[in-house]
Amino acid sequence: MFSHFVGGSRPSRLSPAAAQVARVVGASVAASGGSLAVGCSLGADAAAVLGFLSAGGAPSSVQVFAVGAPDGSGFSSPEATLWCRVAASRGCVVSWLAGGSLAVPPAGRLVGRAAAAVRSASASAAFVVSSAVCPGSLAAAAVAVGRGLPVVFFVVGFAPAALPLPPGCAGVWRAVSAPCRLPPGCLLRAFAPAQGSFL
């Protein structure tokens, strides 16, 4: 089974339209028979899982990479803790402290968590963003580029020309057709690395 990573904007930056796109992307992964890997944000991550499960995807085919522990330590909000617990109770596979132990500073655990989630994917890495200011998504995209995974960004509510390149990656964003029917206002861009270059 091919595994797809889906991530994107955190709750404070995820517009309702972008949340709808994330649900569509999650449903598309389920329809393809693939598995889903996400972080533990209540933004694009949770929306993708909702779409995946609503489309008939098996909970056991969802892996959630959590930045904190089951008792709630290490999370930035109680809502994120609760979401991970609910995901686990419904049969999703939750990797607790996926970014390292609590001895690792929060910023380091967030980076490590995202990297672990991306490295678990074998097919693609997709990001749903509603702002060009998305350093976490771009950093995770750089990990995917380094692994040779196809990287796509679903851009919602702003001009794709404003989207920066993944840090340390030489290449360009190219317009591509969507693999699924998307809501109006969503544009898809795929990263095309420069020949012979990556992180």
C-alpha positions in Angstrom: 0.0 0.0 0.0 1.4 3.4 -1.0 1.6 5.9 1.8 0.8 9.6 1.3 1.8 12.5 3.6 -0.7 15.3 3.8 -0.1 18.4 5.9 -0.4 22.2 5.7 -1.5 25.3 7.5 -2.1 25.2 11.3 -5.6 26.0 12.6 -5.0 29.8 13.0 -4.0 30.1 9.3 -6.3 27.5 7.7 -9.2 29.1 6.0 -12.6 27.3 5.8 -11.9 26.8 2.0 -8.5 25.3 2.6 -10.0 23.0 5.3 -12.5 21.8 2.6 -9.6 21.2 0.2 -7.7 19.2 2.8 -10.8 17.0 3.3 -11.0 16.4 -0.4 -7.3 15.4 -0.6 -7.8 13.0 2.3 -10.8 11.5 0.6 -8.8 11.1 -2.6 -6.1 9.2 -0.8 -8.7 6.8 0.6 -10.3 6.4 -2.9 -6.9 5.4 -4.3 -6.5 2.7 -1.8 -3.5 4.4 -0.2 -2.6 5.1 3.5 -2.4 8.4 5.1 0.4 10.0 7.3 -0.3 13.3 9.1 1.0 15.4 11.9 -1.1 16.3 15.0 -2.4 19.7 14.1 -6.1 20.5 14.2 -5.7 22.3 10.9 -5.0 20.6 7.6 -3.9 17.4 9.3 -7.2 16.8 11.1 -9.2 17.9 8.0 -7.3 15.4 5.8 -8.0 12.6 8.3 -11.7 13.5 8.4 -11.9 13.3 4.6 -10.0 10.0 4.5 -12.3 8.3 7.1 -15.5 9.9 5.6 -14.6 8.4 2.2 -14.4 4.9 3.7 -10.7 4.7 4.5 -9.7 2.3 7.2 -8.7 4.0 10.5 -5.7 1.5 10.7 -4.4 3.1 7.4 -4.0 6.5 9.2 -0.8 7.2 11.0 -0.8 10.3 13.2 2.6 11.6 14.2 2.2 13.4 17.6 4.6 15.9 19.0 3.5 15.1 22.6 2.9 12.2 24.9 -0.4 10.4 25.7 -0.7 12.2 29.0 -0.8 15.6 27.2 2.8 16.7 28.0 4.6 18.2 25.1 1.5 19.4 23.2 0.9 23.1 22.6 -2.8 22.9 23.3 -5.2 20.5 25.1 -7.3 20.3 21.9 -4.4 18.7 20.0 -4.0 16.2 22.8 -7.7 15.4 22.7 -7.7 15.0 18.9 -4.8 12.5 19.0 -6.5 10.5 21.8 -9.7 10.4 19.8 -7.8 9.3 16.7 -6.2 6.5 18.7 -9.5 5.4 20.2 -11.0 5.1 16.7 -8.3 2.8 15.5 -5.8 5.2 13.9 -2.1 4.5 14.6 -0.6 7.3 16.8 3.1 7.7 17.1 3.6 9.6 20.4 6.6 11.9 20.8 7.4 11.4 17.1 9.8 14.4 17.2 11.9 13.2 20.1 11.6 13.0 23.9 10.4 15.9 26.1 14.0 16.8 26.7 14.1 18.1 23.1 12.9 21.8 22.9 9.4 22.2 21.5 10.6 23.8 18.2 13.0 20.8 17.7 10.2 18.3 18.4 8.0 20.0 15.9 10.6 19.8 13.2 11.4 16.2 14.1 7.8 15.2 14.1 7.2 16.7 10.6 10.3 15.0 9.3 9.3 11.6 10.7 5.8 11.9 9.2 7.2 12.8 5.8 9.8 10.0 5.9 7.0 7.5 6.5 5.5 8.3 3.1 6.4 6.3 0.1 4.2 7.9 -2.6 3.9 11.7 -2.2 3.8 14.7 0.1 0.9 17.1 -0.3 0.4 20.4 1.6 -2.7 22.5 1.8 -1.9 26.1 2.6 -4.0 29.3 2.8 -1.0 31.6 3.3 2.4 32.0 1.7 3.8 32.3 5.2 4.1 28.6 5.9 7.6 27.8 7.1 6.7 24.5 8.7 5.1 23.2 5.5 8.0 24.4 3.4 10.6 22.7 5.8 8.7 19.5 5.6 8.5 19.8 1.8 12.3 20.1 1.8 12.6 16.8 3.6 10.3 15.2 0.9 12.3 16.7 -1.9 15.5 15.3 -0.4 13.8 11.8 -0.3 12.8 12.1 -4.0 9.1 12.3 -3.3 6.7 14.2 -5.5 5.8 17.4 -3.7 2.6 19.3 -4.4 1.0 22.4 -2.7 -2.7 23.1 -2.8 -2.7 26.9 -2.8 -5.9 28.4 -1.5 -6.7 32.1 -1.3 -3.5 33.7 -2.5 -1.4 33.9 -5.7 0.8 30.9 -6.2 3.6 33.2 -7.3 4.0 34.2 -3.7 4.8 30.7 -2.5 8.5 30.4 -1.6 10.6 27.5 -2.6 11.4 24.8 0.0 14.5 25.9 2.0 17.7 24.7 0.5 16.0 23.4 -2.6 16.8 24.6 -6.2 13.9 24.3 -8.6 10.6 25.9 -9.6 6.9 25.5 -8.9 4.9 24.3 -11.9 1.2 24.4 -12.5 -0.3 20.9 -12.7 -3.8 19.4 -13.0 -5.5 18.2 -9.9 -5.8 14.5 -9.3 -9.3 15.1 -7.8 -12.0 17.6 -8.1 -11.2 20.7 -6.1 -13.3 23.5 -4.8 -13.1 26.8 -6.7 -10.2 29.0 -5.8 -7.7 26.2 -5.2 -4.6 26.1 -7.5 -2.2 23.2 -7.6 1.6 23.6 -7.8 4.2 20.8 -8.0 7.8 21.3 -7.1 10.2 20.6 -10.0 13.8 20.3 -8.6 16.7 21.6 -10.7 18.5 18.7 -12.4 21.1 17.2 -10.1 20.2 19.3 -7.0 18.5 18.6 -3.8 19.1 19.5 -0.1 
